[in-house]
Amino acid sequence: MVVQLTTDCIEEILKYLSNDVKTLHSCLLVNRSWCRLTVPILWCNPWKYKFDIGEEKFNQAMTMILLSFIPLEIREVLRQQYKNVVIDFPPARTPLFKYTSYCQYLPRYDIRQLWNEIENRNGLAYSIPDYVRYFYMKHIYMMFINSNSNLKHLELPQHMRRLIDFCACREGLSQLLVLECNANYDSGSFYDIAEICRSLQKLIVDCDHDNDGLATLIRNQHGLEYLEIASLEGDECTNIGNALKTQADTLSHIRLSFLACISPKILWSFINLRTLQFDLIDLGASYVEEILEQANFPYLEVLDIFGLKCELHINLLTRLIKQTQHTLQRLYWNEVTKPMEEDLRSYLEAIALNCPNLKFITIPYMNQVKNLFENLLISCKQLEGIKIVICEKVDANWVFECLGKKSSKNLHLINLSEGWWFSHTELEAFFKMWKERKPMIFISPRDTIQDRKIIGVIEKYLQLGTIKKHIDIGFDMNHIRWIKDSWRIGPVYDR
């Protein structure tokens, strides 16, 4: 007997294929029902397929598709108004679907690339007047942002008012959940958006200057949860900071990059924080220290400290751990200075007592804390990853044996930072213990792989499947982009 899948089942299956453009294209051709189900998935974020298809080929195809949908009456208006600029439109056609209405993510770079393709196709590169360019780009934006649009994630273009008619797009922008923008943009445009968008969940800002319009937009939100701020100037943005305080009840995830532009006193007010990520440069450590010295984040689940050139005192992290209500799941920090033995003991004891849900931890290690290290591995039954930084010459064989026999069965990511040294026999014994466990992602210091015997052991256990992936780096996980990207916060709509 043939079992007929329901439409709902087929739709769920197709969603799992959302990153496989070739298979989805085949699904389009099965029948009308499959086509109706597949088109919204393909057009949810068509931009993500450009590298699978080929960027040049994708831009050409997307440009032709969108230009073919421009109605004849609009084309005639464009020709009459801009007679000196001739755009070679493809034949007009009525689309089978309202393709652009399915798009949930609208990136400014990719929209700009569509215009570049129009210029190149018509031999207009660098010769077309800006006002004509804005007119055509505005029409492209209006195709995506309309009363039928399903837009969730918008990257605002630089010349917002020239390219987006906020009054005409009111309904299309009212359901927006993620907004990316630059605080250098016109303040008046942010006032316009503030009247429309009240339900933003995530805000991503390049923030080199204060902006009262952007501050108003922030104040008008009813449930802002995620914030990413990157600043290249590092000037304090007082208005934006004070506006963020109004979101203290709901704001639970914050990421700060490059230089700090928000006062530590503002961050102290976010007592409901669950994720706090620093990816700072230069002397960012002093800023982080000032926050950790005073802050109380009882519900914190993730603290990531990337990119600092100065070390943090381990006692600040111990203080933070003790304040949490058994919520901490990940504690990553980059630069680790050698702590006093007493301070390290306090840190390891705090983790074992307060972090039953821990999935990733950074640990400075010395031989004097063997018992506490072992106790931590036994206590943290959910542990999936560990970064171990040695502070002196250590008994590598004991550490390996402890990891292999005492750690959680979930453990599969092991990062050994610079300074480690172990023999090929010690490493092979470690991998033999791991053969029945989940395949390991092994991140080793670069110095260790100068030994051909060690390289041979790693290659052997890669072939056997004991090691899923091996990475040798000059420093540590801070330099592994795919791990940092996988730890990014907030909703992302099918990017």
C-alpha positions as CSV (number, residue, x, y, z in Angstrom):
1,M,0.0,0.0,0.0
2,V,1.4,3.4,-1.0
3,V,1.4,6.0,1.9
4,Q,0.5,9.5,0.8
5,L,2.4,12.2,2.8
6,T,0.3,15.1,4.0
7,T,1.1,18.6,2.9
8,D,2.2,19.5,6.4
9,C,4.7,16.6,6.4
10,I,6.1,17.6,3.0
11,E,6.5,21.2,4.1
12,E,8.4,20.2,7.2
13,I,10.7,17.9,5.2
14,L,11.4,20.7,2.7
15,K,12.3,23.1,5.5
16,Y,15.1,20.7,6.6
17,L,16.4,21.2,3.0
18,S,16.5,25.0,3.3
19,N,20.3,25.1,2.8
20,D,20.4,22.7,-0.2
21,V,19.5,24.9,-3.2
22,K,20.0,22.1,-5.7
23,T,17.6,19.7,-4.0
24,L,15.0,22.4,-3.5
25,H,15.2,23.3,-7.2
26,S,14.4,19.7,-8.0
27,C,11.5,19.8,-5.6
28,L,10.1,22.7,-7.5
29,L,9.6,20.5,-10.5
30,V,7.7,17.6,-8.8
31,N,4.2,19.0,-9.2
32,R,2.2,22.2,-8.4
33,S,1.7,21.3,-4.8
34,W,5.4,20.8,-4.2
35,C,6.2,24.0,-6.1
36,R,3.8,26.0,-3.9
37,L,5.6,24.7,-0.8
38,T,9.1,25.1,-2.1
39,V,9.0,28.7,-3.4
40,P,8.5,30.3,0.0
41,I,11.5,28.4,1.4
42,L,13.8,29.4,-1.5
43,W,12.7,33.0,-1.3
44,C,12.8,33.3,2.5
45,N,16.4,34.4,2.0
46,P,17.6,33.9,-1.6
47,W,20.9,35.7,-0.9
48,K,22.3,32.8,1.1
49,Y,22.4,30.7,-2.1
50,K,24.6,33.0,-4.1
51,F,27.9,31.2,-3.2
52,D,26.4,27.8,-4.0
53,I,25.2,29.1,-7.4
54,G,28.2,31.4,-8.0
55,E,28.0,35.1,-7.0
56,E,28.2,36.4,-10.6
57,K,25.6,34.0,-11.9
58,F,23.3,34.6,-8.9
59,N,23.4,38.4,-9.3
60,Q,22.7,38.2,-13.0
61,A,19.8,35.8,-12.5
62,M,18.3,37.8,-9.6
63,T,18.6,41.1,-11.5
64,M,16.8,39.7,-14.5
65,I,14.0,38.2,-12.4
66,L,13.4,41.4,-10.5
67,L,13.5,43.7,-13.5
68,S,11.1,41.4,-15.4
69,F,8.6,41.9,-12.6
70,I,8.5,45.7,-13.0
71,P,5.2,46.5,-14.7
72,L,5.1,48.2,-18.1
73,E,3.5,51.4,-16.8
74,I,6.4,51.8,-14.3
75,R,9.0,51.2,-17.0
76,E,7.4,53.9,-19.2
77,V,7.5,56.4,-16.3
78,L,11.1,55.6,-15.8
79,R,11.9,56.0,-19.5
80,Q,10.0,59.3,-19.7
81,Q,11.6,60.7,-16.6
82,Y,15.2,59.7,-17.3
83,K,15.5,59.7,-21.1
84,N,19.3,60.0,-21.0
85,V,19.6,56.7,-19.0
86,V,18.4,53.7,-20.9
87,I,17.8,50.5,-19.0
88,D,17.5,47.4,-21.1
89,F,14.6,45.7,-19.3
90,P,13.9,42.0,-20.0
91,P,10.4,41.1,-21.3
92,A,7.7,41.9,-18.8
93,R,5.9,39.0,-17.2
94,T,3.4,38.3,-14.5
95,P,5.0,36.2,-11.8
96,L,3.4,33.0,-10.7
97,F,4.1,33.9,-7.1
98,K,4.6,37.1,-5.2
99,Y,8.3,36.0,-4.7
100,T,9.5,39.1,-2.9
101,S,6.7,38.9,-0.3
102,Y,8.3,35.7,1.0
103,C,11.6,37.3,1.7
104,Q,12.3,37.7,5.4
105,Y,15.9,39.1,5.2
106,L,16.9,42.1,3.2
107,P,20.7,42.9,3.2
108,R,21.9,46.3,1.9
109,Y,25.1,44.9,0.4
110,D,23.2,42.4,-1.8
111,I,20.6,45.0,-2.9
112,R,23.5,47.3,-3.9
113,Q,25.0,44.4,-5.8
114,L,21.8,44.1,-7.8
115,W,22.1,47.7,-8.9
116,N,25.8,47.2,-9.8
117,E,24.6,44.3,-12.0
118,I,22.1,46.6,-13.7
119,E,24.8,49.2,-14.4
120,N,27.3,46.6,-15.7
121,R,24.6,45.0,-17.9
122,N,23.7,48.3,-19.5
123,G,27.3,49.8,-19.7
124,L,26.4,52.5,-17.2
125,A,29.0,51.9,-14.5
126,Y,30.3,55.1,-12.9
127,S,28.4,57.3,-15.4
128,I,24.8,57.3,-14.1
129,P,23.7,60.2,-11.9
130,D,23.1,59.5,-8.2
131,Y,19.5,60.7,-8.3
132,V,18.7,58.1,-11.1
133,R,20.5,55.4,-9.2
134,Y,18.5,56.2,-6.0
135,F,15.3,56.2,-8.0
136,Y,15.8,52.7,-9.4
137,M,17.2,51.3,-6.1
138,K,14.2,52.8,-4.3
139,H,11.9,50.8,-6.6
140,I,13.9,47.6,-5.8
141,Y,13.4,48.2,-2.1
142,M,9.7,48.9,-2.5
143,M,9.4,45.5,-4.3
144,F,10.5,43.8,-1.1
145,I,8.9,46.1,1.5
146,N,5.2,46.4,0.8
147,S,1.9,45.6,2.4
148,N,2.3,41.9,1.6
149,S,5.8,41.6,2.8
150,N,6.9,39.1,5.4
151,L,10.1,41.0,6.3
152,K,11.7,40.1,9.6
153,H,15.3,41.2,9.2
154,L,16.3,44.5,7.6
155,E,19.7,46.1,7.1
156,L,19.1,49.8,6.6
157,P,20.8,51.4,3.6
158,Q,22.9,54.5,4.1
159,H,20.6,57.0,2.4
160,M,17.5,55.7,4.1
161,R,15.0,58.4,3.2
162,R,16.0,58.4,-0.4
163,L,15.6,54.6,-0.7
164,I,12.7,53.8,1.6
165,D,9.4,55.5,1.7
166,F,8.6,54.9,5.4
167,C,5.1,56.1,5.1
168,A,4.3,53.8,2.2
169,C,6.1,50.9,3.8
170,R,4.5,51.3,7.2
171,E,2.6,48.0,7.0
172,G,5.5,46.1,5.5
173,L,7.9,47.2,8.3
174,S,5.5,46.9,11.2
175,Q,6.4,43.2,11.9
176,L,10.2,43.7,11.7
177,L,12.1,41.8,14.4
178,V,15.7,42.4,13.6
179,L,17.2,45.8,12.5
180,E,20.8,46.5,11.4
181,C,21.8,50.1,11.1
182,N,24.6,52.7,11.6
183,A,24.3,55.5,14.2
184,N,25.9,57.8,11.7
185,Y,22.7,57.7,9.6
186,D,20.2,60.6,9.5
187,S,18.5,61.0,12.9
188,G,15.2,61.9,11.2
189,S,14.9,58.6,9.5
190,F,15.1,56.8,12.9
191,Y,12.3,58.9,14.2
192,D,10.2,57.7,11.2
193,I,11.1,54.1,12.0
194,A,10.3,54.6,15.6
195,E,6.7,55.4,14.7
196,I,6.4,52.1,12.8
197,C,8.6,49.5,14.5
198,R,7.6,48.7,18.1
199,S,8.4,45.0,18.3
200,L,12.1,44.7,17.5
201,Q,13.7,41.7,19.2
202,K,17.3,42.3,18.1
203,L,19.2,45.5,17.2
204,I,22.6,45.5,15.6
205,V,24.4,48.9,15.5
206,D,27.6,50.4,14.2
207,C,27.8,53.0,16.9
208,D,30.5,55.7,16.4
209,H,28.3,58.6,17.2
210,D,25.4,59.3,19.5
211,N,22.0,59.6,17.7
212,D,18.9,60.9,19.4
213,G,16.6,59.4,16.7
214,L,18.1,56.0,17.3
215,A,17.7,56.5,21.0
216,T,14.0,57.2,20.4
217,L,13.6,54.1,18.3
218,I,15.1,52.0,21.2
219,R,12.8,53.6,23.8
220,N,9.8,52.8,21.7
221,Q,10.4,49.0,21.7
222,H,8.2,46.7,23.7
223,G,10.4,43.7,24.0
224,L,14.0,44.3,22.9
225,E,16.0,41.2,23.8
226,Y,19.2,41.2,21.8
227,L,21.8,44.0,21.3
228,E,25.0,44.0,19.2
229,I,27.1,47.2,19.3
230,A,30.3,47.7,17.4
231,S,32.3,51.0,17.7
232,L,35.5,52.0,16.0
233,E,35.7,55.3,17.7
234,G,35.0,54.4,21.3
235,D,33.2,57.7,22.2
236,E,30.5,57.2,24.8
237,C,27.0,57.4,23.3
238,T,25.0,58.8,26.3
239,N,21.6,59.1,24.6
240,I,21.7,55.6,23.2
241,G,23.0,54.2,26.5
242,N,20.2,55.9,28.5
243,A,17.6,54.6,26.0
244,L,18.9,51.1,26.5
245,K,18.3,51.3,30.2
246,T,14.5,51.6,29.4
247,Q,14.8,48.0,28.0
248,A,16.4,46.6,31.1
249,D,13.5,44.3,31.9
250,T,13.7,42.5,28.6
251,L,17.3,42.9,27.3
252,S,18.9,39.6,28.0
253,H,21.7,39.3,25.3
254,I,24.5,41.8,24.7
255,R,27.5,41.7,22.4
256,L,30.1,44.6,22.4
257,S,32.8,44.7,19.7
258,F,36.0,46.7,18.9
259,L,35.8,49.6,21.3
260,A,33.4,50.3,24.1
261,C,30.8,53.1,23.7
262,I,28.3,52.3,26.4
263,S,29.1,53.3,30.0
264,P,29.7,50.4,32.4
265,K,27.1,51.9,34.7
266,I,24.5,51.3,32.0
267,L,25.5,47.6,31.7
268,W,25.2,47.3,35.5
269,S,21.4,47.9,35.2
270,F,20.8,44.8,33.0
271,I,20.3,42.3,35.8
272,N,18.3,40.0,33.6
273,L,21.3,39.4,31.3
274,R,21.7,35.8,30.1
275,T,24.4,36.4,27.5
276,L,27.3,38.9,27.7
277,Q,29.9,38.8,24.9
278,F,33.0,41.1,24.6
279,D,35.0,41.1,21.4
280,L,37.2,44.1,22.2
281,I,40.5,45.4,21.1
282,D,43.3,47.6,22.6
283,L,42.8,48.1,26.4
284,G,39.4,46.6,26.6
285,A,40.3,44.6,29.7
286,S,40.0,47.7,31.9
287,Y,36.5,48.2,30.7
288,V,35.5,44.6,31.2
289,E,37.1,44.6,34.7
290,E,35.1,47.7,35.7
291,I,31.9,45.9,34.7
292,L,32.7,42.7,36.4
293,E,33.8,44.4,39.6
294,Q,30.3,45.9,40.2
295,A,27.8,43.9,38.1
296,N,25.4,41.4,39.4
297,F,24.0,39.0,36.7
298,P,22.2,36.3,38.7
299,Y,20.7,34.6,35.5
300,L,23.8,34.8,33.3
301,E,24.3,31.7,31.1
302,V,27.1,32.8,28.8
303,L,30.1,35.1,29.3
304,D,32.5,35.2,26.3
305,I,35.6,37.4,26.4
306,F,37.4,37.5,23.1
307,G,40.1,39.7,21.7
308,L,41.6,41.4,24.7
309,K,45.3,42.2,24.8
310,C,45.3,42.4,28.6
311,E,44.6,39.6,31.1
312,L,41.7,39.7,33.6
313,H,42.1,38.8,37.2
314,I,40.6,35.4,37.9
315,N,38.9,36.6,41.1
316,L,36.5,38.7,39.1
317,L,35.3,35.6,37.3
318,T,35.0,33.7,40.6
319,R,32.9,36.5,42.0
320,L,30.6,36.4,38.9
321,I,30.2,32.6,39.1
322,K,29.2,32.7,42.8
323,Q,26.5,35.3,42.0
324,T,24.8,33.2,39.4
325,Q,21.9,30.9,40.3
326,H,23.3,27.8,38.8
327,T,22.6,29.2,35.4
328,L,26.1,29.5,33.9
329,Q,26.5,27.3,30.7
330,R,29.6,28.8,29.1
331,L,32.6,30.8,30.3
332,Y,35.2,31.6,27.7
333,W,38.0,34.0,28.2
334,N,41.0,34.6,25.9
335,E,44.0,36.0,27.7
336,V,44.8,34.1,30.9
337,T,47.4,35.3,33.3
338,K,49.0,32.9,35.8
339,P,46.8,33.1,38.9
340,M,47.9,32.6,42.5
341,E,47.3,29.0,43.6
342,E,44.8,30.2,46.2
343,D,42.8,32.2,43.6
344,L,42.8,29.3,41.2
345,R,41.5,27.0,43.9
346,S,38.6,29.4,44.6
347,Y,37.8,29.6,40.9
348,L,37.6,25.8,40.5
349,E,35.7,25.3,43.7
350,A,33.1,28.0,42.6
351,I,32.6,26.2,39.3
352,A,32.1,22.7,40.9
353,L,29.6,24.1,43.4
354,N,27.7,26.6,41.2
355,C,27.7,25.3,37.6
356,P,25.7,22.0,37.3
357,N,24.6,23.1,33.8
358,L,28.0,24.1,32.5
359,K,28.7,23.2,28.8
360,F,32.0,25.0,28.2
361,I,34.7,26.3,30.6
362,T,38.1,28.0,30.5
363,I,40.5,26.7,33.1
364,P,44.0,27.8,34.0
365,Y,45.8,24.7,35.3
366,M,48.7,23.8,37.5
367,N,49.7,20.5,39.1
368,Q,48.8,21.7,42.6
369,V,45.0,21.7,41.8
370,K,44.7,18.1,40.5
371,N,42.0,17.1,43.0
372,L,39.9,20.2,42.3
373,F,40.3,19.7,38.5
374,E,39.1,16.1,38.9
375,N,36.2,17.2,41.1
376,L,35.1,19.8,38.6
377,L,35.0,17.2,35.8
378,I,32.9,14.9,37.9
379,S,30.5,17.6,39.0
380,C,29.9,19.2,35.6
381,K,28.0,16.4,34.0
382,Q,26.8,18.5,31.0
383,L,30.3,19.6,30.0
384,E,30.8,19.6,26.2
385,G,33.9,21.7,25.8
386,I,36.9,22.7,27.7
387,K,39.9,25.1,27.2
388,I,42.9,24.3,29.4
389,V,45.7,26.9,29.8
390,I,48.8,25.7,31.6
391,C,50.5,28.0,33.9
392,E,53.7,25.9,34.4
393,K,55.0,22.5,33.3
394,V,52.3,20.0,34.0
395,D,51.7,16.3,34.1
396,A,50.1,16.0,30.7
397,N,49.5,12.2,31.0
398,W,47.5,12.7,34.2
399,V,45.4,15.5,32.6
400,F,44.7,13.2,29.6
401,E,43.7,10.3,31.8
402,C,41.5,12.5,33.9
403,L,39.7,13.9,30.8
404,G,39.3,10.4,29.4
405,K,38.0,8.7,32.5
406,K,36.4,11.4,34.7
407,S,34.7,13.8,32.3
408,S,31.2,14.0,31.1
409,K,30.3,11.7,28.2
410,N,29.1,14.9,26.4
411,L,32.7,16.3,26.3
412,H,33.9,16.5,22.7
413,L,35.7,19.8,22.3
414,I,39.2,20.1,23.8
415,N,41.3,23.2,23.4
416,L,44.9,23.0,24.7
417,S,46.4,26.5,24.6
418,E,50.0,27.4,24.0
419,G,52.7,26.1,26.2
420,W,51.5,22.5,26.4
421,W,54.0,19.7,25.7
422,F,53.3,16.0,25.6
423,S,54.8,13.0,23.9
424,H,53.3,11.0,21.0
425,T,52.9,8.0,23.4
426,E,50.9,10.1,25.9
427,L,48.7,11.5,23.1
428,E,48.1,8.0,21.7
429,A,47.1,6.6,25.1
430,F,44.6,9.5,25.4
431,F,43.0,8.8,22.0
432,K,42.8,5.1,22.8
433,M,40.8,6.0,25.9
434,W,38.5,8.1,23.7
435,K,37.7,5.5,21.1
436,E,34.2,4.6,22.6
437,R,33.3,8.2,23.2
438,K,31.8,11.0,21.0
439,P,34.3,12.0,18.2
440,M,36.5,14.8,19.4
441,I,37.2,18.2,18.1
442,F,40.9,18.6,19.1
443,I,42.5,22.0,19.2
444,S,46.2,21.7,19.8
445,P,49.0,24.3,20.2
446,R,51.1,24.7,17.1
447,D,54.4,23.9,18.9
448,T,53.3,20.3,19.5
449,I,52.8,19.4,15.8
450,Q,56.4,20.1,15.0
451,D,56.9,16.5,16.1
452,R,56.3,14.1,13.2
453,K,55.3,11.3,15.5
454,I,52.6,13.5,17.1
455,I,51.3,14.4,13.6
456,G,51.2,10.6,12.8
457,V,49.2,9.9,15.9
458,I,46.7,12.6,15.1
459,E,46.3,11.5,11.4
460,K,45.8,7.9,12.6
461,Y,42.9,8.7,14.9
462,L,41.4,11.1,12.4
463,Q,41.1,8.2,10.0
464,L,39.7,5.9,12.7
465,G,37.1,8.6,13.5
466,T,38.2,9.1,17.1
467,I,39.0,12.7,16.1
468,K,36.2,14.4,14.1
469,K,38.3,17.5,13.5
470,H,41.8,18.7,14.3
471,I,42.9,22.3,14.4
472,D,46.4,23.5,15.3
473,I,46.6,27.2,16.1
474,G,49.1,29.7,17.3
475,F,47.0,30.8,20.2
476,D,43.5,29.4,21.0
477,M,39.9,29.3,20.1
478,N,39.7,33.1,19.8
479,H,41.2,32.7,16.4
480,I,38.8,30.1,15.1
481,R,36.1,32.0,13.2
482,W,33.6,29.2,12.9
483,I,33.4,28.7,16.6
484,K,32.9,32.4,17.3
485,D,30.3,32.6,14.6
486,S,28.5,29.6,16.1
487,W,28.4,31.4,19.4
488,R,26.7,34.5,18.0
489,I,23.5,35.6,19.7
490,G,20.0,36.4,18.8
491,P,17.5,35.4,16.1
492,V,18.9,35.0,12.6
493,Y,16.3,34.5,9.8
494,D,17.6,31.8,7.6
495,R,20.9,33.5,6.8
